[in-house]
Amino acid sequence: MKKYEVYQGKEAVKEGFSWPGFFVAVLWTLSHRLWIQAILLAVAAGGLTVTAAVLQDHGMRGVAFLLRLCVLGVFAFAGLKGNEWRRQGLLKRGYASLGTVEAESASVAVAGPPQA
């Protein structure tokens, strides 16, 4: 069971690491309307990647490799902070937190306890 914070408007955000935020950081942030984070991630990852390619072309393979590791770090940062960013975004858009629940999935968390 995972912990989810449930928000008015039928949204649930998992506590902890965001795997989609790690693997597809820019697309994930865009899909959750986190515009500033998406732009910053794209600029950081893109800038590091382009710089690494240029340095590799100039024979600086070691530095290029380190920059590519930094890109991985950018995506790891997105995974670590992604769900926190999502919670902040929901609060800014006026969603009220209804509390934290343990559930198997976000859809189960949003549905609430079974009705008798």
N, C-alpha and C positions, 0 to 999 in steps of 0.2 A: 504494500500500500504506500502511496505517495501522498505528501501533504500539498494541498492546493488552497490558495486564497481565492475565495469566491467574491465576485463583484456583482452589484446590482446591474441588470442588463444582460445577465446570463453569460458572464465571462469567468473563466477560472485560470489562474496562473500557478504553475507548479513551483514549489520551492526548490532551490538548488540549481545545478548546472543545466543549461539549455543546449542540448545536443544539436537541434536545428540551428540555433544561434551560432554554434561552432562551425558546422559543416557548410551552411549556406547563409552566412552572416548578413550580407547585404540584402539578399532576397527576403530573409526572415524579418529583418528590421522594417523593410518596406511593407511587407504584408501586415505588420502590426502598427503601421502608421507612425513609425519612429524615424521621421524624416532626417533629423539632424544626425542621429547616430548612423543612419545608412550612408549619408554623405561623408561623414568623418571616416567610417570604416572603408568606404570605397577609395577615398583619397589616400588614406594611410597605406592600405594594401597595394593599391595601384602604384603609388609613388615608390614604395619599397621594391616592388617587382620590377618596375622600369629601371630604377637605379641599379638593381642587381644585374639586370640584363646588360646595361651599358658597361658596368664594371667588369662583367664577365668578358665582354667583347674586347676590353682593354687589358685582358690578362690578369685581372685581380680576382681570381676564382675563389680564394679564401674569404674575401670580404663579401663577394656576391653570395656565397653560401650562408654567411652569417645574416645577411639581409633577408634571405629567404626564410631562415629560421625566425626572424623577427616578424615576418608575415604570419607565420604559424602562431606566434605570440599574440598578434592582433586578433586572430580568430579565437584563440583561447580566451582572451579578455572578453570578447563578445559572448562567448559561452558562459563565462563566469558572471557577467553583469546583465546578460540579456533579459532574464526574468525580472530582475529589479527594474530595468528600464521599462519593461512592459507594464509593471505595476504602477510606476510613476506616470506613464502615459495615460493609463486608464483613469487615475485620479485627476490628472489635469483635464481630461475630457468630461469630468463630472460623474464618473462611476463611483458609487459608494461601496466600501468594503463591507461584506456581510460576515466575514470571519474566515477561519481556517478549518478545513475538513480533511480527513483522510479518505482517499478514494482510489480506485483502480485506474481511473482516467479522468480527464477534464470534463467530459460529458457526464460521467457519473457524479462528479463533484457538483456540477451545475444543477443536475436533476434533484439533488438533495436526498434526504433519507426516504426509504420506501414508505409509501402510504399504506396504512392498515385498513 
